[in-house]
């Protein structure tokens, strides 16, 4: 009979407050965290402007190339402050040595122009990249070649 009373208490909601209160708190915490990760209003337009500026600089070392966005920013799933993952598509196929020279040249151009900080050509990597940060927005970018 005591077990029947306990079973009724559980079925009548006796345990529900013990489970639902922490679950509601966890849900609220998850929703707050998700909201804090959302990029601010205008983030997509800002990122497009950064890509356009970088592409203009890239044209000086690789005429006819196109800068393409991939990763989270390409589909609007980037968190606030996330980096821009870019690849520079060149008009002709390039070997590793040519890519290294292009990375070095692009890093040199960006390093000499205002608006960019922390410019670094990482030429010794398996996939050579240029790392830089937009001075105004503080959004970092990684640029690979034909990747």
C-alpha positions as CSV (number, residue, x, y, z in Angstrom):
1,X,0.0,0.0,0.0
2,X,2.9,2.4,0.7
3,X,4.3,1.8,-2.8
4,X,0.9,2.6,-4.3
5,X,0.8,5.9,-2.4
6,X,4.3,6.8,-3.7
7,X,3.3,5.8,-7.2
8,X,0.2,8.0,-7.0
9,X,2.3,10.9,-5.7
10,X,4.6,10.7,-8.6
11,X,1.7,10.4,-11.1
12,X,-0.1,13.3,-9.5
13,X,2.9,15.6,-10.0
14,X,4.7,15.0,-6.8
15,X,8.1,14.7,-8.6
16,X,7.3,17.1,-11.5
17,X,8.4,20.3,-9.7
18,X,11.7,18.7,-8.7
19,X,12.4,17.9,-12.4
20,X,10.8,20.8,-14.1
21,X,12.4,23.6,-12.1
22,X,16.0,22.7,-13.0
23,X,14.9,21.9,-16.6
24,X,13.4,25.3,-16.9
25,X,16.5,26.9,-15.5
26,X,18.7,24.9,-17.9
27,X,16.5,25.9,-20.9
28,X,16.7,29.6,-19.9
29,X,20.5,29.3,-19.6
30,X,20.8,27.7,-23.0
31,X,18.6,30.2,-24.7
32,X,20.6,33.1,-23.1
33,X,23.9,31.6,-24.3
34,X,22.5,31.1,-27.8
35,X,21.3,34.7,-27.9
36,X,24.8,35.9,-26.8
37,X,26.4,34.1,-29.7
38,X,24.2,35.7,-32.4
39,X,26.1,38.3,-34.5
40,X,25.0,41.9,-34.2
41,X,22.6,43.6,-36.6
42,X,24.5,44.5,-39.8
43,X,27.2,41.8,-39.3
44,X,26.6,40.2,-42.7
45,X,26.9,43.6,-44.5
46,X,30.1,44.3,-42.6
47,X,31.6,41.0,-43.6
48,X,30.8,41.6,-47.2
49,X,32.5,44.9,-47.1
50,X,35.6,43.3,-45.6
51,X,35.7,40.7,-48.3
52,X,35.4,43.4,-51.0
53,X,38.3,45.3,-49.5
54,X,40.4,42.2,-49.3
55,X,39.5,41.2,-52.8
56,X,40.6,44.6,-54.1
57,X,44.0,44.1,-52.4
58,X,44.3,40.6,-53.8
59,X,43.8,41.9,-57.3
60,X,47.1,43.7,-57.1
61,X,49.0,40.4,-56.6
62,X,46.7,38.0,-58.5
63,X,44.8,39.8,-61.3
64,X,41.6,38.0,-62.3
65,X,41.2,36.2,-59.0
66,X,38.1,36.0,-56.9
67,X,37.8,35.8,-53.1
68,X,35.2,33.3,-51.9
69,X,33.8,32.9,-48.4
70,X,33.4,29.4,-46.9
71,X,32.7,28.1,-43.5
72,X,30.2,29.5,-41.0
73,X,30.1,33.0,-42.5
74,X,29.1,31.6,-45.9
75,X,25.8,30.4,-44.7
76,X,25.1,32.9,-41.9
77,X,25.8,30.6,-39.1
78,X,28.8,32.5,-37.7
79,X,28.8,33.5,-34.1
80,X,29.5,37.0,-33.0
81,X,33.2,37.8,-33.7
82,X,33.9,34.7,-35.7
83,X,36.6,34.7,-38.2
84,X,36.1,34.9,-42.0
85,X,37.3,31.8,-43.8
86,X,38.2,32.8,-47.4
87,X,39.9,31.3,-50.4
88,X,41.4,33.2,-53.3
89,X,40.5,31.4,-56.5
90,X,43.1,32.2,-59.1
91,X,42.4,32.1,-62.9
92,X,45.1,29.4,-63.4
93,X,46.1,26.3,-61.6
94,X,49.0,26.9,-59.1
95,X,51.5,24.6,-57.6
96,X,52.5,24.8,-53.9
97,X,55.5,27.1,-54.6
98,X,53.3,29.5,-56.5
99,X,50.8,29.6,-53.7
100,X,53.5,30.3,-51.2
101,X,54.7,33.2,-53.3
102,X,51.2,34.5,-53.6
103,X,50.6,34.2,-49.8
104,X,53.9,36.1,-49.2
105,X,52.9,38.8,-51.7
106,X,49.4,39.3,-50.3
107,X,50.7,39.5,-46.8
108,X,53.2,42.1,-47.8
109,X,50.5,44.2,-49.5
110,X,48.0,43.9,-46.6
111,X,50.8,44.7,-44.1
112,X,51.6,47.9,-46.0
113,X,48.0,49.2,-46.1
114,X,46.0,50.8,-43.4
115,X,42.9,49.0,-42.1
116,X,44.6,45.7,-41.4
117,X,46.4,44.4,-38.3
118,X,48.2,41.2,-37.3
119,X,49.0,40.4,-40.9
120,X,50.9,37.2,-41.2
121,X,51.7,35.0,-44.1
122,X,51.8,31.4,-43.0
123,X,53.7,29.9,-45.9
124,X,55.1,26.8,-44.3
125,X,51.8,25.2,-43.6
126,X,50.3,22.4,-45.6
127,X,47.7,24.9,-46.8
128,X,49.5,28.3,-47.0
129,X,47.3,31.1,-45.6
130,X,47.3,34.8,-44.9
131,X,46.0,35.8,-41.5
132,X,44.8,39.3,-40.8
133,X,42.4,41.3,-38.7
134,X,40.2,44.2,-39.8
135,X,41.2,47.2,-37.7
136,X,37.8,48.7,-37.3
137,X,35.6,45.6,-36.6
138,X,38.3,43.4,-35.1
139,X,37.0,40.5,-37.3
140,X,39.9,38.2,-38.2
141,X,40.3,36.6,-41.6
142,X,42.2,33.6,-42.9
143,X,42.8,33.5,-46.7
144,X,43.9,30.4,-48.4
145,X,44.8,30.0,-52.1
146,X,42.6,27.8,-54.4
147,X,41.5,25.7,-51.4
